[in-house]
Amino acid sequence: MQFFYWNSSFEVGVPSIDEQHQKLIDLINELGLAITTQIEVPRFDDLTQRLRDYIVFHFRDEERLFEQSAMPEEEQKSHKAKHKFFEEKVAAVIAEKDWSDSEATEELFDFLVTWLVKHILVADRNITQYLNGNAGTVQNPGQPGSADPGDFHITRTLINALNESEKRFRLLSDNAPVMIWIADQNGKRIFHNRAWSDFIGEDVTDNPEIWFEVIHPEDRAAYKKYFSKLTGNPKAADFEYRIKNKEGEYRNFLERILPREEENGDFMGLIASTVDITSLKEAEILLMQANITLEIEVEKRTEEIRKLMLTDTLTNTKNRRFLMDQLETEIARSQRYASPLTLIFFDIDHFKMVNDTFGHRAGDNVLSATAATIARQLRDCDYLCRYGGEEFIALLPETSLDKAQKIAERVLEVIRKTKLADIGKAITVSAGVGEWQKNESRDDFLERCDKALYVAKDAGRDRISMAGLS
């Protein structure tokens, strides 16, 4: 951060002196930054000592130059007196002041800026006429330590505006509902507002390293990498990470980082606002859990509905819709792999008489018992479907006609030996057995097996009929 910028108005025309003046302004800017960020006293002492040492070096070098020039002796004495006054004044102020007192630091900064700006713009610019060999009319350099308030009206106004602006910024930032930090162009943190210290429980400005220490271990490396990338390629960015508060609890934060630029567009650092989004994250987790639960429930209900759509609820077998779809699938598989596919058409004999004699409730129980008996004779890979009324179809993939016939015979034998409690006796069923023929359609295959079933019924029931070739 710079409080005063070096520009051509400060140049006196002697490269070595201009370079030293620029260094002095850099040191004053560093002092101004130290004041605004309230660094610890030992570091402030070191900074003021560096400034004093450089002032002495600059004055001695400047005096050496004009001693070698055509500058009149009286003017040399006057200029040296100004140097001496300034050195003694700075030394006295530094020796007497308490740097933990903001008024003391601001007084020193005010004096340095006011005196040096006038000295560079007036006194040094006059003596360089002699150093460049162009002695002429010299402006009145004034007396050591003298200061015309009118000469510094603009400088004083700038300083007051700076101080007032800095106070307003601190007031606003310390009362902001978010945490704010500022970093220089090297990524060094130079400011944290009060919210940071209140959250962490320690002054971040006094101990900037604690800021990285309180980041969650799982987020720390990623954040450091991300932060380093931003200082090398500054741009607006967002980052989510967790920070530990003074109670030892980790909270979730969203940080919005923006680059800071000089008026000429040069990168001067970063500024960021950090917002606690823990409640939002917790709400997101709850919402996510609710969505997962809802998705599971929806999937469960969907599966139940799908089963209901494809299941005969009375007999708990597959229904006709399932049969028609699955038969298409099995025909395609049989066609592709040249594997056998057979089908058994079952029909309960004299079922109408069961209903008429024992009632529909008994008839329903007979249907369920018959379906269960047939299912027990089938493999897990087979499908038993209620085709309609008292008709059932067993779909047998990878099964030859001979094997299908044996399965049908076993079913008929078990059923005729099973006494049903609801009617006090056993029943019988008839069956038509057929094997799918190459290029035969689904409906043609069903019709061929259905015809075989009715051949069995016409032949006296309780028997099997094999479907002929189409």
C-alpha positions in Angstrom: 0.0 0.0 0.0 1.4 3.4 -1.0 0.5 6.7 0.7 2.7 8.9 -1.6 3.7 8.1 -5.1 7.0 9.0 -6.7 6.5 11.2 -9.7 8.4 13.7 -11.9 7.4 16.6 -9.5 9.9 15.2 -7.0 12.8 15.0 -9.4 15.6 17.5 -8.8 17.7 16.6 -11.8 20.6 14.7 -10.1 20.1 10.9 -10.6 21.8 9.9 -7.4 19.8 12.3 -5.2 16.6 11.4 -7.0 17.3 7.8 -6.3 17.8 8.5 -2.6 14.7 10.7 -2.4 12.7 7.8 -3.9 14.1 5.5 -1.3 13.1 7.9 1.4 9.5 8.1 0.1 9.5 4.2 0.0 10.5 4.1 3.7 7.8 6.7 4.6 5.2 4.6 2.8 6.4 1.6 4.8 6.0 3.6 7.9 2.5 4.7 6.9 1.6 1.0 6.3 3.0 0.1 9.7 0.9 2.7 11.4 -2.4 1.6 9.7 -1.8 -2.1 10.4 -0.6 -1.4 14.0 2.5 -3.6 14.0 4.1 -4.5 17.3 6.5 -2.0 18.9 9.8 -3.9 18.3 9.2 -3.9 14.5 8.2 -0.3 14.6 11.5 0.6 16.4 13.4 -1.3 13.7 11.6 0.6 11.0 12.2 4.0 12.5 15.9 3.2 13.0 16.3 2.2 9.4 14.6 5.5 8.4 17.0 7.5 10.6 20.0 5.7 9.2 19.0 6.3 5.7 18.3 10.0 6.3 21.8 10.4 7.8 23.4 8.6 4.8 21.4 10.7 2.3 22.3 14.0 4.0 26.0 13.2 4.2 26.1 12.2 0.5 24.2 15.3 -0.5 26.5 17.5 1.5 29.6 15.8 -0.1 28.2 16.7 -3.5 27.5 20.4 -2.9 30.8 20.8 -1.1 32.5 19.9 -4.4 30.3 22.3 -6.3 30.2 26.1 -6.8 27.5 26.5 -4.2 28.3 29.5 -2.0 29.5 28.7 1.5 26.7 30.5 3.2 24.1 28.5 1.4 26.0 25.3 2.2 25.9 26.2 5.9 22.1 27.0 5.7 21.4 23.7 4.0 23.5 21.7 6.5 21.7 23.4 9.3 18.4 22.2 7.9 19.8 18.7 7.8 21.0 18.9 11.4 17.7 20.3 12.6 15.8 17.4 10.9 18.1 14.7 12.3 17.9 16.1 15.8 14.1 16.5 15.6 13.6 13.0 14.4 15.9 11.6 17.0 14.1 13.5 19.8 10.7 12.4 18.6 11.8 8.8 18.4 13.5 8.9 21.8 10.5 10.4 23.6 7.5 8.7 22.1 5.6 5.6 23.0 4.9 3.7 19.7 1.9 1.9 21.2 0.3 5.3 21.3 -1.4 5.9 17.9 -1.1 9.7 18.3 2.7 9.5 18.6 3.1 7.4 15.5 0.8 9.7 13.5 2.7 12.8 14.8 6.0 11.3 13.5 4.5 10.4 10.2 3.0 13.9 9.8 6.3 15.6 10.6 8.3 13.4 8.2 6.0 13.9 5.3 5.6 17.6 5.8 9.3 18.4 6.2 10.7 16.1 3.6 8.2 17.1 0.9 9.1 20.8 1.4 12.8 20.1 1.6 12.8 18.1 -1.6 10.6 20.4 -3.6 12.2 23.7 -2.4 15.7 23.4 -0.8 17.1 20.4 -2.7 15.7 21.7 -6.0 17.6 25.0 -5.5 21.0 23.5 -4.6 20.9 21.2 -7.6 21.3 24.3 -9.8 24.9 24.5 -8.5 25.5 20.7 -8.8 24.4 21.0 -12.5 26.6 24.1 -13.0 23.6 26.4 -13.5 23.8 28.8 -10.6 21.3 31.5 -10.8 18.6 33.1 -8.8 17.9 30.9 -5.9 14.6 30.8 -4.0 14.7 31.8 -0.4 15.5 28.5 1.4 14.2 29.8 4.7 15.6 29.1 8.2 16.3 25.7 9.7 13.1 24.2 10.9 10.9 27.0 9.6 7.6 26.0 8.0 5.1 28.1 6.2 1.7 26.4 6.8 0.5 27.7 3.5 3.3 25.8 1.6 1.9 22.5 3.0 -1.8 23.0 2.7 -2.2 20.3 0.0 0.1 17.9 1.8 -1.7 18.5 5.2 -5.1 18.0 3.6 -4.0 14.7 2.1 -2.6 13.5 5.4 -5.8 14.5 7.2 -7.9 12.8 4.5 -5.8 9.7 4.8 -6.2 9.5 8.5 -9.9 10.1 8.4 -10.3 7.5 5.6 -8.3 5.0 7.6 -10.4 5.6 10.7 -13.7 5.2 8.7 -12.4 2.0 7.1 -11.5 0.5 10.5 -14.9 1.6 11.9 -16.7 0.0 9.0 -14.6 -3.2 8.8 -14.6 -3.8 12.6 -18.4 -3.6 12.7 -19.0 -5.6 9.5 -20.9 -8.9 9.9 -18.2 -10.7 8.0 -14.5 -11.3 8.5 -12.2 -9.2 6.3 -8.5 -9.5 5.5 -6.1 -7.6 3.2 -2.8 -9.0 1.8 0.0 -7.2 -0.1 1.3 -8.2 -3.6 3.4 -10.9 -2.0 0.5 -12.5 -0.3 1.5 -11.3 3.2 -1.4 -10.5 5.4 -1.3 -6.9 6.4 -4.8 -6.4 7.9 -7.5 -8.4 9.6 -10.7 -6.9 11.0 -11.9 -7.4 14.6 -14.2 -10.3 13.5 -11.2 -12.5 12.9 -9.8 -12.0 16.3 -13.2 -12.4 17.9 -13.7 -15.7 16.1 -10.2 -17.2 16.6 -9.8 -15.7 20.1 -6.4 -14.2 19.3 -5.2 -11.1 17.5 -4.4 -12.3 14.0 -2.4 -9.1 13.2 0.0 -9.8 16.1 0.3 -13.5 15.0 -0.5 -13.8 11.2 0.7 -17.4 11.1 -2.1 -18.5 13.4 -4.5 -17.8 10.5 -3.1 -20.9 8.6 -2.9 -22.9 11.8 -6.7 -22.7 12.4 -7.6 -23.9 9.0 -8.9 -27.5 9.0 -5.9 -29.9 8.3 -7.9 -31.4 5.4 -8.3 -28.0 3.8 -5.0 -26.4 4.7 -2.8 -27.6 1.8 -5.5 -26.9 -0.8 -6.0 -23.4 0.5 -2.3 -22.6 0.6 -2.0 -23.8 -3.0 -5.0 -21.9 -4.1 -3.9 -18.7 -2.3 -0.4 -18.9 -3.8 -1.9 -19.3 -7.3 -4.0 -16.1 -6.7 -1.0 -14.0 -5.8 0.7 -15.1 -9.0 -2.5 -14.7 -11.2 -4.7 -12.3 -9.4 -8.4 -12.5 -10.2 -11.8 -12.7 -8.4 -12.3 -16.1 -6.8 -14.4 -18.0 -4.2 -13.1 -20.7 -1.9 -14.9 -22.9 0.7 -13.0 -24.1 3.7 -13.2 -24.8 7.5 -11.8 -22.7 10.3 -11.5 -23.5 14.0 -13.0 -21.0 16.4 -11.8 -20.2 19.9 -14.0 -23.0 21.3 -12.2 -25.5 19.1 -15.1 -26.1 16.8 -14.7 -26.1 13.0 -17.0 -23.9 11.1 -17.6 -23.7 7.3 -16.8 -20.5 5.5 -17.1 -19.1 2.0 -14.4 -16.6 1.1 -14.7 -14.1 -1.8 -11.2 -12.8 -2.8 -10.7 -9.8 -5.0 -7.5 -8.3 -6.4 -6.5 -4.7 -5.4 -5.0 -2.5 -8.0 -3.2 0.8 -8.2 -4.7 3.6 -10.3 -2.3 2.5 -13.2 -3.6 -1.0 -13.0 -0.6 -2.5 -11.2 -1.4 -5.4 -8.8 -1.0 -4.3 -5.2 -2.5 -7.2 -3.3 -5.8 -9.0 -2.3 -8.8 -8.2 -0.2 -11.3 -10.8 1.0 -14.6 -11.2 2.8 -15.1 -14.5 4.7 -18.7 -15.5 5.5 -19.8 -18.2 8.0 -22.0 -20.7 6.0 -22.1 -23.5 8.5 -25.9 -23.2 8.9 -26.3 -23.2 5.2 -24.0 -26.3 4.9 -25.9 -28.1 7.6 -29.2 -27.2 5.9 -27.7 -28.6 2.6 -26.7 -31.8 4.3 -30.2 -32.2 5.8 -31.8 -31.4 2.5 -29.4 -33.9 0.8 -30.3 -36.6 3.4 -34.0 -35.9 2.9 -33.6 -36.1 -0.9 -31.7 -39.4 -0.6 -34.4 -40.7 1.7 -37.1 -39.5 -0.7 -35.3 -41.0 -3.7 -35.0 -44.4 -1.9 -38.7 -44.2 -0.9 -39.7 -43.2 -4.5 -37.6 -46.0 -5.9 -39.1 -48.4 -3.5 -42.6 -47.3 -4.3 -41.9 -47.3 -8.0 -40.6 -50.9 -7.7 -43.7 -51.9 -5.8 -45.9 -50.3 -8.4 -43.9 -52.0 -11.2 -44.4 -55.3 -9.5 -48.1 -54.7 -9.0 -48.4 -53.8 -12.7 -46.6 -57.1 -13.6 -48.0 -59.4 -10.9 -51.3 -61.2 -10.4 -52.1 -60.3 -6.8 -54.4 -63.3 -6.3 -51.9 -66.0 -7.2 -48.7 -64.0 -6.7 -47.5 -65.1 -10.2 -46.6 -62.8 -13.1 -49.5 -61.4 -15.1 -50.3 -61.4 -18.8 -48.6 -58.1 -19.4 -45.3 -59.5 -18.0 -45.7 -62.6 -20.1 -46.1 -60.8 -23.4 -43.0 -58.6 -22.8 -40.8 -61.4 -21.4 -41.8 -63.8 -24.2 -40.6 -61.2 -26.8 -37.3 -61.0 -24.9 -36.8 -64.8 -24.7 -37.7 -65.2 -28.4 -35.0 -62.7 -29.3 -32.5 -64.4 -27.1 -33.4 -67.8 -28.5 -33.1 -66.5 -32.0 -29.7 -64.9 -31.3 -28.1 -67.9 -29.6 -30.1 -70.7 -31.3 -31.2 -72.0 -27.9 -34.4 -73.9 -27.2 -37.4 -72.1 -25.7 -40.6 -74.0 -24.6 -43.9 -73.1 -23.2 -46.6 -75.0 -21.2 -50.2 -73.9 -21.3 -52.1 -75.1 -18.2 -55.9 -75.0 -17.6 -57.7 -76.2 -14.5 -60.3 -78.8 -15.5 -64.0 -78.1 -14.6 -63.1 -74.9 -12.7 -66.6 -73.4 -13.3 -68.1 -76.2 -11.4 -65.8 -75.5 -8.5 -67.0 -71.9 -8.4 -70.6 -72.9 -8.7 -70.4 -75.6 -6.1 -68.1 -74.2 -3.5 -68.3 -70.4 -4.2 -65.8 -67.9 -5.5 -63.8 -67.7 -2.4 -63.1 -71.4 -2.6 -62.4 -70.9 -6.3 -59.8 -68.2 -5.5 -58.1 -70.5 -3.1 -58.0 -73.3 -5.7 -56.4 -70.9 -8.1 -53.7 -69.9 -5.6 -53.0 -73.4 -4.5 -52.7 -74.6 -8.1 -50.3 -71.8 -9.0 -48.1 -72.6 -6.0 -48.0 -76.3 -6.9 -47.0 -75.5 -10.5 -44.3 -73.0 -9.3 -42.7 -75.6 -7.0 -42.0 -77.8 -10.1 -40.2 -75.1 -12.0 -36.6 -73.7 -11.9 -35.7 -70.3 -10.6 -35.0 -69.2 -14.2 -38.5 -70.2 -15.4 -41.5 -67.9 -15.4 -45.0 -68.8 -14.2 -47.8 -66.4 -15.4 -51.5 -66.2 -15.0 -52.8 -65.9 -18.5 -56.4 -65.3 -17.6 -59.2 -67.0 -15.6 -58.0 -70.5 -14.7 -55.2 -70.5 -17.3 -51.5 -70.4 -16.5 -48.4 -70.4 -18.7 -45.0 -71.7 -17.7 -42.2 -70.1 -19.9 -39.1 -72.3 -19.9 -35.9 -70.7 -21.4 -33.1 -73.0 -22.4 -35.4 -76.0 -22.2 -36.0 -78.6 -24.9 -39.4 -80.0 -25.8 -38.7 -83.4 -24.2 -37.7 -81.7 -20.9 -40.8 -79.5 -21.0 -43.0 -82.5 -21.5 -41.5 -84.2 -18.4 -42.1 -81.1 -16.4 -45.7 -80.9 -17.5 -46.2 -84.6 -16.6 -44.8 -84.1 -13.1 -47.1 -81.1 -12.6 -50.2 -83.0 -13.6 -49.2 -85.9 -11.4 -48.6 -83.8 -8.3 -51.9 -81.8 -8.7 -54.0 -84.9 -9.1 -52.6 -86.3 -5.9 -53.0 -83.1 -3.9 -56.3 -82.8 -1.8 -57.5 -79.2 -1.5 -59.0 -78.3 1.9 -61.6 -75.8 0.5 -63.3 -78.5 -1.7 -62.2 -81.6 0.1 -60.7 -83.3 -2.9 -58.0 -83.0 -5.6 -58.5 -81.4 -9.0 -56.9 -82.0 -12.4 -55.4 -79.8 -15.1 -54.8 -80.1 -18.8 -51.7 -78.9 -20.6 -50.5 -78.0 -24.1 -46.7 -78.1 -24.6 -44.8 -76.5 -27.5 -41.3 -75.4 -28.6 -40.7 -72.1 -30.3 -39.8 -72.4 -34.0 -37.3 -70.2 -35.8 -38.8 -66.9 -37.1 -42.1 -67.7 -35.4 -43.9 -64.7 -33.9 -44.9 -64.4 -30.3 -48.6 -64.6 -31.0 -48.3 -67.5 -33.4 -46.3 -69.4 -30.8 -49.0 -68.8 -28.1 -51.8 -69.7 -30.5 -50.1 -73.0 -31.4 -49.7 -74.0 -27.7 -53.2 -72.9 -26.9 -54.5 -75.2 -29.6 -52.5 -78.1 -28.1 -54.2 -77.3 -24.7 -57.7 -77.6 -26.2 -56.7 -80.8 -27.9 -55.9 -82.2 -24.5 -59.2 -81.0 -23.0 -61.2 -82.3 -25.9 -59.4 -85.7 -25.4 -60.8 -86.0 -21.9 -58.8 -83.6 -19.7 -56.1 -84.4 -17.2 -53.6 -85.0 -19.9 -50.9 -83.4 -22.1 -51.0 -82.6 -25.8 -47.9 -81.6 -27.8 -48.2 -78.7 -30.1 -47.5 -79.5 -33.7 -45.2 -77.6 -36.1 -46.7 -74.4 -37.5 
